[in-house]
Amino acid sequence: MRKSYLFLLILVAIGAGCGRKKVAQERICSRIDFERIVSLFPKTVPEVHALTQKSKNDMDLAIELIGDISGCDRTYQNTALAYEQAYFQFFLNAHVLNVLAAASCDAELQAEAYRAVADLGLYKNNVLSRNVTLYQAFGEYQKLGKDTYRKTPSVHYFLHDVMQRFEKEGMKLPVAKRDDLVDLEKEIQDLSSRFESNVSRSASSMVVPQKELYGVSDQSLSSLSKDSNGNYILPVNYPTFCMIMQNCLVESTRKTYFMLFGQQGYPANQTILEALISKRNQYAQMLGYKDFATYQLDDLMAKTPKKAEDFLWKMVKGLQPYEDKDFKELTQHLPPSVQFVGTNQLKPWDQALVKSSYRKKHFDFSDDKISEYFSLDTVIPALLQQFSQFFHIEFEHQKAENMWAQDLLCYRVRSLKNQSVIGYIFLDLYKRPLKKITGPCYMMIIPAIRDDCSISCVGSSVVIADFEKPTQCKPTLLKLHEVVSLFHEMGHAVHALFGATRFTQFSGTQVAKDFEHAPSQMLEHWFDQPEVVHAVSRHYQTGAPLSKGMIEKIIASQKFDRADKTLKQSFLGLISLNLFKQNNEKDIHSMIEKMHKKLFKHVAYEQGCYFETSFMALAHDCGAACYMYPWSRVLAADLFAHVKTQGLANHEMGIRYVSEILSPGGSKNPHDMVKRFLGRSWNSHAFFESL
């Protein structure tokens, strides 16, 4: 009875399409308004548990129904669409719970949501990704389907992608080999967890008297704890690392902290990393790939390790002249306690201080002083105005009540092209005790899809940050990098709404990993433009704009060090590729030393720094693909240069950008999308011009 009821619901949904429906088998989705979004979020622990169980039960039942159909009777409607209907709801539920796990104000609810996200993640990995019934069903429909709809571009792309994903999970292997693959995957997951645990457990601290922190401002010191003797306790984390490296004028303090920071996870993670590399290569080879790097890049833009590596070496060659020029300028006047070593090289713990001193001298402004011009109350409306002009959309403020927290902002986003609502964006921006976010980030809530009339169904996303709450005396003031980050994350949120595709797995930002950040990084380049900096800045007390001279300094500071940052990203990319290649060097530390000396002529290598033992990207999703960061930055610069030719307020260019770059989501090859938008293949010319 239960099976028949669910199947009837699916058929009713399919048959209830709009009057202009072109193909009887096309999917349908219901319109989602704000009240519906509110209702998606469980309010109690039992509701979280019930939603989790329902998500799995409904998915199980849909798979069972799909499996009951014989191969020659398969259609788009009873196979691909039946799966899509169930997966859409499963995906939505998992993302709703993910938001609660990250940001709920209720400790018990948050803890239960965290467990639920892990539970659904295991279900997806263990049940969906290697599901024999689905693999056979999609294969049968692809070859034997009764309708011709499987040959349409969108469905053909979906079938190709879903079969490729199944095969990368080992579905072509004999059952016994598949079981071995699953066991190997569990070993890899265990190694990754141990790697992460060793880093978090080794988060020691360093106790320092105030005199040994000379140069660090009182305001910065006030953020640190003290021991019973009044000495400052320096935790080993990235914010503290930046504080000490950029400001402390006592070399012994910088060196000791640098070494402590670089030895997180050492020595335990040396052995774990070697085992992880070996197991991942073994995993890839069981699936017929040469090595893990080849396996991982197979469905990305780069496609092969060779192409990614060639790209990185070209970047290195292009960046090193900028590095030489910058080094000569940076080291004309060295700060106190800094001396060259070897052949005019900086010690690694001195480089950040030299850059910081140069920045203070040449740009003549402090981050704290500039932040007075970037009140959140000014930045948000100005950001929305910039997006409205370019993307040709309208943000309508919506009361955000009965959600996971107070103090949320919500905007209903309307396309001015056809006056339809395309989705809702939530902003959860203030610090809270339970919030598990350390910087601005974006999360999808509801995937945007298209119904049977090719009309976008409403999606939803959230941007979460941990900014200080305003007080009666002062609003929330943002550092310049936080303003840029807001543009970046809002770019993801808008991409998520515009990327309305026929299938959930392609929706929004679910694109090739080495393309994912390019559209948002394109928006970061807007801060190279004086009119944008001017538009989003006003002094929070006087309302005065930034002067032309100060805007020029801000833009120069944004470009300052861009070459070195990209060179460092290229270094990490080359390391990750080389570690996961079949013929990688056995001595990881030696390989990194050789690579460092090849890339960095002006900074000495420190053998006692074992940063690879805390390089978390190696143990998790990034793996061999750390090249994606410089890759997407170069791509973003090319996209921006093309957009700029028509002006950042030109909504006709914005509409075209949405159509060619954002709307396809992950349903098209990114190379084809970019080539169509640019009228040519992308290249690095614009990036180097931006340095």
C-alpha positions as semicolon CSV with decimal commas, in nm:
position;residue;x (nm);y (nm);z (nm)
1;M;0,000;0,000;0,000
2;R;0,282;0,239;0,096
3;K;0,468;0,168;-0,228
4;S;0,159;0,232;-0,438
5;Y;0,086;0,557;-0,256
6;L;0,433;0,703;-0,314
7;F;0,436;0,595;-0,678
8;L;0,093;0,756;-0,726
9;L;0,222;1,082;-0,580
10;I;0,513;1,082;-0,823
11;L;0,285;1,020;-1,119
12;V;0,040;1,292;-1,007
13;A;0,328;1,539;-0,973
14;I;0,452;1,454;-1,320
15;G;0,109;1,478;-1,477
16;A;0,018;1,807;-1,313
17;G;0,248;2,020;-1,529
18;C;0,177;2,359;-1,678
19;G;-0,025;2,424;-1,989
20;R;0,278;2,490;-2,205
21;K;0,446;2,159;-2,127
22;K;0,659;2,039;-2,420
23;V;0,737;1,680;-2,322
24;A;0,507;1,464;-2,112
25;Q;0,795;1,314;-1,918
26;E;0,949;1,641;-1,797
27;R;0,968;1,700;-1,425
28;I;0,756;1,928;-1,213
29;C;0,843;2,107;-0,890
30;S;0,628;2,309;-0,657
31;R;0,677;2,678;-0,593
32;I;0,845;2,746;-0,257
33;D;0,760;3,062;-0,063
34;F;0,908;3,192;0,263
35;E;0,658;3,010;0,485
36;R;0,747;2,685;0,311
37;I;1,118;2,745;0,378
38;V;1,044;2,804;0,748
39;S;0,852;2,478;0,763
40;L;1,150;2,283;0,626
41;F;1,355;2,339;0,942
42;P;1,289;2,100;1,232
43;K;1,240;2,278;1,565
44;T;1,302;1,990;1,808
45;V;1,539;1,696;1,847
46;P;1,262;1,440;1,770
47;E;1,179;1,633;1,451
48;V;1,546;1,614;1,344
49;H;1,548;1,242;1,406
50;A;1,218;1,196;1,220
51;L;1,338;1,399;0,920
52;T;1,657;1,194;0,900
53;Q;1,471;0,865;0,908
54;K;1,209;0,984;0,659
55;S;1,481;1,096;0,418
56;K;1,633;0,748;0,414
57;N;1,300;0,564;0,407
58;D;1,166;0,767;0,114
59;M;1,488;0,720;-0,078
60;D;1,482;0,344;-0,009
61;L;1,124;0,320;-0,132
62;A;1,195;0,518;-0,449
63;I;1,488;0,288;-0,529
64;E;1,271;-0,017;-0,469
65;L;1,003;0,114;-0,707
66;I;1,263;0,192;-0,973
67;G;1,404;-0,158;-0,934
68;D;1,062;-0,317;-0,994
69;I;1,056;-0,193;-1,356
70;S;1,186;-0,424;-1,626
71;G;1,459;-0,299;-1,858
72;C;1,249;-0,274;-2,173
73;D;0,981;-0,070;-1,992
74;R;1,212;0,202;-1,866
75;T;1,129;0,563;-1,946
76;Y;1,254;0,900;-1,835
77;Q;0,943;0,926;-1,622
78;N;0,969;0,600;-1,427
79;T;1,348;0,590;-1,393
80;A;1,544;0,919;-1,418
81;L;1,262;1,145;-1,301
82;A;1,143;0,906;-1,028
83;Y;1,498;0,907;-0,886
84;E;1,531;1,283;-0,927
85;Q;1,209;1,352;-0,735
86;A;1,328;1,146;-0,440
87;Y;1,688;1,272;-0,451
88;F;1,576;1,637;-0,461
89;Q;1,400;1,594;-0,126
90;F;1,686;1,393;0,024
91;F;1,937;1,658;-0,084
92;L;1,719;1,941;0,051
93;N;1,673;1,771;0,390
94;A;2,046;1,704;0,424
95;H;2,127;2,070;0,355
96;V;1,864;2,200;0,596
97;L;2,019;1,983;0,867
98;N;2,367;2,101;0,768
99;V;2,266;2,462;0,835
100;L;2,132;2,365;1,178
101;A;2,452;2,174;1,254
102;A;2,660;2,482;1,172
103;A;2,449;2,764;1,311
104;S;2,158;2,661;1,534
105;C;2,118;2,852;1,861
106;D;1,988;2,540;2,035
107;A;2,275;2,322;2,160
108;E;2,075;1,997;2,168
109;L;1,919;2,064;1,828
110;Q;2,260;2,148;1,683
111;A;2,419;1,832;1,823
112;E;2,139;1,614;1,687
113;A;2,159;1,789;1,347
114;Y;2,534;1,725;1,340
115;R;2,474;1,354;1,401
116;A;2,199;1,354;1,137
117;V;2,427;1,511;0,875
118;A;2,687;1,242;0,944
119;D;2,416;0,973;0,925
120;L;2,285;1,096;0,590
121;G;2,640;1,132;0,462
122;L;2,706;0,766;0,542
123;Y;2,377;0,668;0,379
124;K;2,467;0,858;0,063
125;N;2,812;0,703;0,051
126;N;2,713;0,348;0,144
127;V;2,368;0,319;-0,017
128;L;2,337;0,569;-0,302
129;S;2,687;0,595;-0,448
130;R;2,725;0,219;-0,498
131;N;2,363;0,119;-0,545
132;V;2,338;-0,181;-0,777
133;T;1,967;-0,121;-0,848
134;L;2,023;0,237;-0,960
135;Y;2,334;0,150;-1,159
136;Q;2,148;-0,117;-1,351
137;A;1,836;0,100;-1,393
138;F;2,022;0,397;-1,539
139;G;2,230;0,169;-1,760
140;E;1,915;0,000;-1,891
141;Y;1,742;0,331;-1,956
142;Q;2,052;0,469;-2,128
143;K;2,062;0,172;-2,368
144;L;1,704;0,046;-2,388
145;G;1,480;0,335;-2,285
146;K;1,142;0,334;-2,462
147;D;1,133;0,712;-2,511
148;T;1,376;0,929;-2,706
149;Y;1,396;1,183;-2,425
150;R;1,716;1,013;-2,305
151;K;1,884;1,157;-2,616
152;T;1,802;1,520;-2,538
153;P;2,113;1,718;-2,431
154;S;2,020;1,765;-2,065
155;V;1,915;1,404;-2,001
156;H;2,202;1,262;-2,208
157;Y;2,448;1,469;-2,000
158;F;2,279;1,353;-1,678
159;L;2,295;0,985;-1,775
160;H;2,658;1,011;-1,882
161;D;2,750;1,188;-1,558
162;V;2,560;0,955;-1,326
163;M;2,705;0,643;-1,492
164;Q;3,055;0,791;-1,475
165;R;3,007;0,858;-1,103
166;F;2,892;0,502;-1,043
167;E;3,191;0,364;-1,232
168;K;3,431;0,584;-1,033
169;E;3,281;0,417;-0,726
170;G;3,374;0,075;-0,864
171;M;3,039;-0,045;-0,997
172;K;3,206;-0,212;-1,297
173;L;3,414;-0,430;-1,069
174;P;3,316;-0,784;-0,967
175;V;3,139;-0,799;-0,632
176;A;3,443;-0,933;-0,446
177;K;3,666;-0,655;-0,584
178;R;3,399;-0,400;-0,500
179;D;3,400;-0,523;-0,140
180;D;3,779;-0,485;-0,133
181;L;3,738;-0,130;-0,264
182;V;3,490;-0,046;0,013
183;D;3,730;-0,186;0,275
184;L;4,013;0,021;0,126
185;E;3,795;0,331;0,131
186;K;3,729;0,277;0,503
187;E;4,105;0,255;0,563
188;I;4,154;0,582;0,374
189;Q;3,880;0,752;0,575
190;D;4,037;0,629;0,897
191;L;4,379;0,763;0,794
192;S;4,226;1,101;0,703
193;S;4,049;1,120;1,040
194;R;4,367;1,032;1,226
195;F;4,562;1,294;1,028
196;E;4,307;1,561;1,123
197;S;4,292;1,446;1,484
198;N;4,670;1,465;1,522
199;V;4,667;1,824;1,400
200;S;4,386;1,929;1,633
201;R;4,538;1,747;1,932
202;S;4,880;1,899;1,871
203;A;4,734;2,249;1,895
204;S;4,977;2,342;2,171
205;S;5,054;2,692;2,286
206;M;5,353;2,909;2,360
207;V;5,393;3,121;2,674
208;V;5,572;3,453;2,618
209;P;5,650;3,753;2,842
210;Q;5,518;4,082;2,710
211;K;5,868;4,217;2,639
212;E;5,920;3,934;2,388
213;L;5,611;4,049;2,198
214;Y;5,746;4,396;2,126
215;G;5,578;4,542;1,819
216;V;5,243;4,370;1,871
217;S;4,973;4,630;1,945
218;D;4,793;4,647;2,279
219;Q;4,467;4,589;2,094
220;S;4,601;4,264;1,948
221;L;4,746;4,154;2,282
222;S;4,410;4,211;2,450
223;S;4,271;3,918;2,248
224;L;4,517;3,678;2,417
225;S;4,489;3,499;2,750
226;K;4,752;3,526;3,024
227;D;4,895;3,273;3,267
228;S;4,917;3,325;3,644
229;N;5,249;3,511;3,603
230;G;5,108;3,761;3,356
231;N;5,275;3,602;3,052
232;Y;5,081;3,586;2,728
233;I;4,960;3,250;2,595
234;L;4,991;3,219;2,217
235;P;4,760;2,947;2,082
236;V;4,877;2,772;1,767
237;N;4,622;2,893;1,512
238;Y;4,626;3,094;1,193
239;P;4,503;3,433;1,331
240;T;4,770;3,426;1,602
241;F;5,031;3,315;1,350
242;C;4,953;3,619;1,134
243;M;4,958;3,849;1,437
244;I;5,304;3,735;1,549
245;M;5,468;3,699;1,208
246;Q;5,347;4,038;1,084
247;N;5,411;4,249;1,393
248;C;5,650;4,101;1,650
249;L;5,993;4,267;1,631
250;V;6,165;4,003;1,846
251;E;6,321;3,748;1,612
252;S;6,350;3,469;1,868
253;T;5,974;3,486;1,931
254;R;5,895;3,479;1,559
255;K;6,128;3,184;1,497
256;T;6,006;2,975;1,791
257;Y;5,640;3,032;1,704
258;F;5,704;2,967;1,333
259;M;5,863;2,632;1,413
260;L;5,584;2,539;1,655
261;F;5,320;2,628;1,397
262;G;5,500;2,430;1,127
263;Q;5,524;2,115;1,335
264;Q;5,155;2,055;1,402
265;G;5,089;1,686;1,350
266;Y;5,462;1,607;1,342
267;P;5,596;1,340;1,361
268;A;5,287;1,114;1,376
269;N;5,140;1,243;1,050
270;Q;5,454;1,165;0,852
271;T;5,374;0,794;0,861
272;I;5,001;0,853;0,816
273;L;5,058;1,072;0,510
274;E;5,280;0,808;0,349
275;A;5,014;0,543;0,413
276;L;4,739;0,771;0,284
277;I;4,924;0,835;-0,041
278;S;4,987;0,464;-0,088
279;K;4,627;0,364;-0,014
280;R;4,480;0,631;-0,242
281;N;4,702;0,525;-0,529
282;Q;4,603;0,164;-0,465
283;Y;4,236;0,268;-0,468
284;A;4,275;0,446;-0,803
285;Q;4,465;0,155;-0,958
286;M;4,189;-0,089;-0,858
287;L;3,958;0,126;-1,071
288;G;4,194;0,118;-1,369
289;Y;4,363;0,456;-1,320
290;K;4,738;0,511;-1,323
291;D;4,737;0,686;-0,985
292;F;4,517;0,890;-0,753
293;A;4,597;1,221;-0,924
294;T;4,476;1,078;-1,257
295;Y;4,164;0,939;-1,087
296;Q;4,075;1,264;-0,911
297;L;4,130;1,499;-1,206
298;D;3,950;1,281;-1,461
299;D;3,617;1,468;-1,432
300;L;3,759;1,815;-1,356
301;M;3,843;2,097;-1,598
302;A;4,213;2,013;-1,597
303;K;4,130;1,652;-1,686
304;T;4,486;1,521;-1,644
305;P;4,771;1,578;-1,395
306;K;4,999;1,674;-1,684
307;K;4,769;1,955;-1,793
308;A;4,741;2,083;-1,436
309;E;5,116;2,058;-1,381
310;D;5,195;2,232;-1,711
311;F;4,959;2,513;-1,608
312;L;5,134;2,552;-1,272
313;W;5,485;2,562;-1,418
314;K;5,374;2,826;-1,668
315;M;5,237;3,024;-1,374
316;V;5,566;2,988;-1,188
317;K;5,762;3,109;-1,491
318;G;5,530;3,407;-1,533
319;L;5,524;3,495;-1,161
320;Q;5,893;3,482;-1,080
321;P;5,983;3,813;-1,255
322;Y;5,715;3,986;-1,043
323;E;5,859;3,812;-0,738
324;D;6,208;3,945;-0,822
325;K;6,077;4,299;-0,866
326;D;5,873;4,291;-0,546
327;F;6,160;4,147;-0,342
328;K;6,396;4,424;-0,453
329;E;6,142;4,686;-0,349
330;L;6,043;4,512;-0,024
331;T;6,398;4,478;0,106
332;Q;6,529;4,831;0,044
333;H;6,466;4,910;0,411
334;L;6,451;4,605;0,638
335;P;6,269;4,636;0,972
336;P;6,460;4,591;1,301
337;S;6,568;4,234;1,386
338;V;6,564;4,123;1,020
339;Q;6,887;4,028;0,844
340;F;6,958;3,847;0,519
341;V;7,082;3,492;0,530
342;G;7,276;3,306;0,261
343;T;7,268;3,480;-0,077
344;N;7,039;3,769;0,015
345;Q;6,751;3,551;0,130
346;L;6,497;3,620;0,400
347;K;6,444;3,372;0,679
348;P;6,096;3,221;0,652
349;W;5,986;3,374;0,985
350;D;6,092;3,721;0,865
351;Q;5,904;3,741;0,535
352;A;5,564;3,840;0,678
353;L;5,718;4,111;0,898
354;V;5,903;4,261;0,600
355;K;5,579;4,273;0,399
356;S;5,385;4,418;0,690
357;S;5,645;4,691;0,745
358;Y;5,642;4,777;0,375
359;R;5,262;4,792;0,373
360;K;5,250;5,027;0,674
361;K;5,514;5,255;0,523
362;H;5,391;5,273;0,164
363;F;5,015;5,254;0,201
364;D;5,001;5,463;0,516
365;F;4,678;5,329;0,662
366;S;4,580;5,075;0,920
367;D;4,312;4,811;0,878
368;D;4,139;4,938;1,192
369;K;4,123;5,294;1,061
370;I;3,998;5,190;0,718
371;S;3,733;4,967;0,875
372;E;3,560;5,284;0,999
373;Y;3,456;5,336;0,636
374;F;3,313;4,986;0,604
375;S;3,022;4,966;0,841
376;L;2,810;4,656;0,778
377;D;2,508;4,888;0,765
378;T;2,668;5,061;0,466
379;V;2,830;4,761;0,298
380;I;2,521;4,536;0,273
381;P;2,293;4,787;0,092
382;A;2,580;4,894;-0,132
383;L;2,666;4,532;-0,215
384;L;2,302;4,456;-0,298
385;Q;2,290;4,764;-0,519
386;Q;2,600;4,654;-0,710
387;F;2,453;4,306;-0,760
388;S;2,115;4,450;-0,858
389;Q;2,266;4,660;-1,134
390;F;2,487;4,391;-1,280
391;F;2,272;4,080;-1,242
392;H;1,949;4,273;-1,317
393;I;1,779;4,151;-1,001
394;E;1,593;4,306;-0,711
395;F;1,642;4,230;-0,342
396;E;1,324;4,260;-0,139
397;H;1,370;4,256;0,238
398;Q;1,179;3,975;0,407
399;K;1,125;3,933;0,782
400;A;1,324;3,629;0,894
401;E;1,125;3,488;1,184
402;N;1,101;3,137;1,331
403;M;1,429;3,032;1,175
404;W;1,742;2,875;1,332
405;A;1,852;3,201;1,499
406;Q;1,760;3,562;1,566
407;D;1,926;3,857;1,390
408;L;1,901;3,696;1,047
409;L;1,854;3,905;0,738
410;C;1,653;3,762;0,450
411;Y;1,604;3,886;0,095
412;R;1,363;3,761;-0,166
413;V;1,549;3,780;-0,498
414;R;1,348;3,874;-0,803
415;S;1,464;3,867;-1,164
416;L;1,391;4,199;-1,332
417;K;1,412;4,029;-1,669
418;N;1,086;3,837;-1,620
419;Q;0,969;3,961;-1,277
420;S;0,981;3,610;-1,127
421;V;1,111;3,526;-0,780
422;I;1,423;3,312;-0,819
423;G;1,495;3,249;-0,454
424;Y;1,572;3,359;-0,101
425;I;1,911;3,452;0,043
426;F;1,963;3,452;0,421
427;L;2,244;3,640;0,592
428;D;2,354;3,505;0,932
429;L;2,641;3,739;1,006
430;Y;2,700;3,778;1,380
431;K;2,904;3,580;1,630
432;R;2,719;3,338;1,857
433;P;2,859;3,095;2,115
434;L;2,743;2,782;1,929
435;K;2,816;2,891;1,574
436;K;3,073;2,663;1,411
437;I;3,193;2,916;1,154
438;T;3,524;3,102;1,171
439;G;3,487;3,316;0,859
440;P;3,234;3,404;0,591
441;C;3,103;3,101;0,404
442;Y;2,805;3,001;0,194
443;M;2,567;2,706;0,221
444;M;2,296;2,591;-0,014
445;I;1,957;2,521;0,145
446;I;1,720;2,447;-0,143
447;P;1,864;2,355;-0,484
448;A;1,725;2,570;-0,765
449;I;1,577;2,353;-1,040
450;R;1,359;2,402;-1,347
451;D;1,003;2,272;-1,379
452;D;0,833;2,133;-1,688
453;C;0,790;2,481;-1,835
454;S;1,163;2,551;-1,795
455;I;1,073;2,809;-1,530
456;S;1,319;2,831;-1,242
457;C;1,182;2,691;-0,918
458;V;1,268;2,893;-0,611
459;G;1,595;2,802;-0,442
460;S;1,752;2,925;-0,122
461;S;2,099;2,975;0,022
462;V;2,265;3,133;0,325
463;V;2,582;3,333;0,385
464;I;2,717;3,278;0,735
465;A;2,987;3,485;0,907
466;D;3,112;3,559;1,258
467;F;3,127;3,939;1,265
468;E;3,109;4,129;1,593
469;K;2,760;4,244;1,686
470;P;2,696;4,619;1,678
471;T;2,677;4,806;2,008
472;Q;2,492;5,120;2,106
473;C;2,812;5,315;2,043
474;K;2,946;5,151;1,731
475;P;2,810;4,952;1,436
476;T;2,977;4,638;1,302
477;L;3,292;4,752;1,122
478;L;3,452;4,527;0,863
479;K;3,812;4,486;0,760
480;L;3,870;4,528;0,388
481;H;3,932;4,155;0,339
482;E;3,599;4,084;0,511
483;V;3,418;4,309;0,263
484;V;3,585;4,126;-0,025
485;S;3,489;3,792;0,135
486;L;3,125;3,906;0,157
487;F;3,125;3,980;-0,216
488;H;3,278;3,636;-0,278
489;E;3,027;3,443;-0,065
490;M;2,731;3,642;-0,194
491;G;2,856;3,550;-0,539
492;H;2,818;3,183;-0,444
493;A;2,470;3,250;-0,304
494;V;2,354;3,419;-0,626
495;H;2,517;3,146;-0,838
496;A;2,315;2,892;-0,637
497;L;1,988;3,068;-0,729
498;F;2,068;3,131;-1,095
499;G;2,203;2,780;-1,151
500;A;1,857;2,630;-1,190
501;T;1,904;2,299;-1,369
502;R;1,678;2,007;-1,449
503;F;1,867;1,775;-1,212
504;T;1,951;1,839;-0,848
505;Q;2,308;1,711;-0,876
506;F;2,395;1,993;-1,121
507;S;2,213;2,272;-0,937
508;G;2,386;2,600;-0,855
509;T;2,746;2,573;-0,744
510;Q;2,765;2,195;-0,795
511;V;3,015;2,230;-1,075
512;A;3,363;2,093;-1,145
513;K;3,573;2,168;-0,835
514;D;3,835;2,362;-1,030
515;F;3,560;2,591;-1,163
516;E;3,355;2,629;-0,843
517;H;3,521;2,945;-0,711
518;A;3,590;3,122;-1,040
519;P;3,253;3,307;-1,061
520;S;3,291;3,434;-0,703
521;Q;3,658;3,521;-0,747
522;M;3,552;3,724;-1,050
523;L;3,363;3,947;-0,805
524;E;3,677;3,996;-0,593
525;H;3,833;4,179;-0,887
526;W;3,564;4,443;-0,855
527;F;3,770;4,581;-0,567
528;D;4,041;4,673;-0,814
529;Q;3,797;4,936;-0,940
530;P;3,781;5,281;-0,768
531;E;3,406;5,320;-0,833
532;V;3,326;4,999;-0,643
533;V;3,542;5,087;-0,341
534;H;3,379;5,431;-0,340
535;A;3,029;5,285;-0,365
536;V;3,059;5,054;-0,063
537;S;3,242;5,290;0,176
538;R;3,124;5,573;0,401
539;H;3,259;5,679;0,740
540;Y;3,026;5,537;1,002
541;Q;3,019;5,866;1,200
542;T;3,054;6,146;0,945
543;G;2,921;5,978;0,632
544;A;3,225;6,111;0,446
545;P;3,349;5,908;0,148
546;L;3,703;5,785;0,116
547;S;3,929;6,028;-0,064
548;K;4,050;5,951;-0,414
549;G;4,405;5,915;-0,285
550;M;4,303;5,672;-0,013
551;I;4,103;5,462;-0,260
552;E;4,411;5,442;-0,482
553;K;4,614;5,320;-0,184
554;I;4,351;5,061;-0,094
555;I;4,353;4,925;-0,449
556;A;4,733;4,920;-0,454
557;S;4,730;4,732;-0,124
558;Q;4,485;4,480;-0,273
559;K;4,722;4,412;-0,562
560;F;5,029;4,414;-0,338
561;D;5,167;4,065;-0,285
562;R;4,918;3,905;-0,528
563;A;5,205;3,750;-0,724
564;D;5,365;3,595;-0,416
565;K;5,034;3,456;-0,289
566;T;4,968;3,293;-0,625
567;L;5,322;3,155;-0,635
568;K;5,265;2,996;-0,295
569;Q;4,936;2,848;-0,416
570;S;5,119;2,711;-0,721
571;F;5,379;2,558;-0,488
572;L;5,106;2,380;-0,289
573;G;4,943;2,267;-0,612
574;L;5,267;2,115;-0,741
575;I;5,325;1,939;-0,409
576;S;4,977;1,787;-0,402
577;L;5,003;1,668;-0,763
578;N;5,347;1,517;-0,713
579;L;5,254;1,342;-0,389
580;F;4,966;1,155;-0,551
581;K;5,142;1,056;-0,872
582;Q;5,250;0,696;-0,922
583;N;5,619;0,783;-0,947
584;N;5,623;1,022;-0,656
585;E;5,936;1,051;-0,445
586;K;5,938;0,827;-0,140
587;D;6,096;1,096;0,076
588;I;5,815;1,353;0,098
589;H;6,014;1,604;0,302
590;S;6,303;1,594;0,055
591;M;6,068;1,645;-0,240
592;I;5,914;1,950;-0,073
593;E;6,259;2,095;-0,002
594;K;6,361;2,057;-0,368
595;M;6,034;2,211;-0,485
596;H;6,069;2,504;-0,245
597;K;6,423;2,582;-0,361
598;K;6,312;2,564;-0,723
599;L;6,024;2,809;-0,677
600;F;6,138;3,051;-0,406
601;K;6,470;3,221;-0,471
602;H;6,431;3,486;-0,203
603;V;6,315;3,291;0,103
604;A;6,538;3,032;0,271
605;Y;6,402;2,683;0,331
606;E;6,379;2,564;0,691
607;Q;6,426;2,188;0,719
608;G;6,276;2,175;1,066
609;C;5,939;2,294;0,938
610;Y;5,719;1,996;0,854
611;F;5,417;2,185;0,724
612;E;5,308;1,881;0,519
613;T;5,207;1,708;0,844
614;S;4,937;1,972;0,898
615;F;4,848;2,035;0,532
616;M;4,482;1,937;0,580
617;A;4,392;1,961;0,210
618;L;4,607;1,655;0,141
619;A;4,399;1,439;0,375
620;H;4,057;1,553;0,260
621;D;3,863;1,641;-0,054
622;C;4,129;1,857;-0,216
623;G;4,384;1,574;-0,230
624;A;4,583;1,604;-0,552
625;A;4,379;1,901;-0,676
626;C;4,527;2,198;-0,488
627;Y;4,616;2,341;-0,828
628;M;4,249;2,450;-0,845
629;Y;4,314;2,771;-0,647
630;P;4,555;2,942;-0,891
631;W;4,363;2,779;-1,179
632;S;4,032;2,938;-1,080
633;R;4,199;3,273;-1,001
634;V;4,340;3,295;-1,352
635;L;4,004;3,199;-1,498
636;A;3,826;3,456;-1,278
637;A;4,059;3,734;-1,395
638;D;3,982;3,651;-1,758
639;L;3,606;3,654;-1,691
640;F;3,634;3,986;-1,510
641;A;3,838;4,150;-1,786
642;H;3,567;4,055;-2,034
643;V;3,287;4,181;-1,808
644;K;3,473;4,507;-1,754
645;T;3,474;4,586;-2,126
646;Q;3,101;4,663;-2,099
647;G;3,104;4,808;-1,745
648;L;3,016;4,659;-1,408
649;A;2,676;4,828;-1,405
650;N;2,581;4,698;-1,749
651;H;2,292;4,462;-1,686
652;E;2,294;4,338;-2,045
653;M;2,643;4,200;-1,985
654;G;2,522;4,072;-1,647
655;I;2,230;3,888;-1,805
656;R;2,464;3,731;-2,059
657;Y;2,707;3,635;-1,782
658;V;2,421;3,471;-1,592
659;S;2,302;3,288;-1,901
660;E;2,643;3,155;-2,008
661;I;2,830;3,109;-1,678
662;L;2,584;3,077;-1,387
663;S;2,258;2,932;-1,519
664;P;2,403;2,604;-1,652
665;G;2,522;2,510;-1,302
666;G;2,712;2,184;-1,346
667;S;2,507;2,065;-1,643
668;K;2,761;2,172;-1,906
669;N;3,134;2,147;-1,959
670;P;3,290;2,462;-1,801
671;H;3,537;2,494;-2,090
672;D;3,244;2,520;-2,333
673;M;3,060;2,769;-2,111
674;V;3,363;2,996;-2,076
675;K;3,454;2,975;-2,444
676;R;3,103;3,074;-2,544
677;F;3,104;3,370;-2,305
678;L;3,453;3,496;-2,397
679;G;3,433;3,403;-2,764
680;R;3,766;3,221;-2,722
681;S;3,948;2,984;-2,487
682;W;4,053;3,138;-2,156
683;N;4,413;3,238;-2,087
684;S;4,633;3,403;-1,823
685;H;4,686;3,743;-1,989
686;A;4,428;3,925;-1,778
687;F;4,561;3,773;-1,456
688;F;4,915;3,895;-1,516
689;E;4,782;4,237;-1,612
690;S;4,605;4,249;-1,274
691;L;4,930;4,214;-1,077
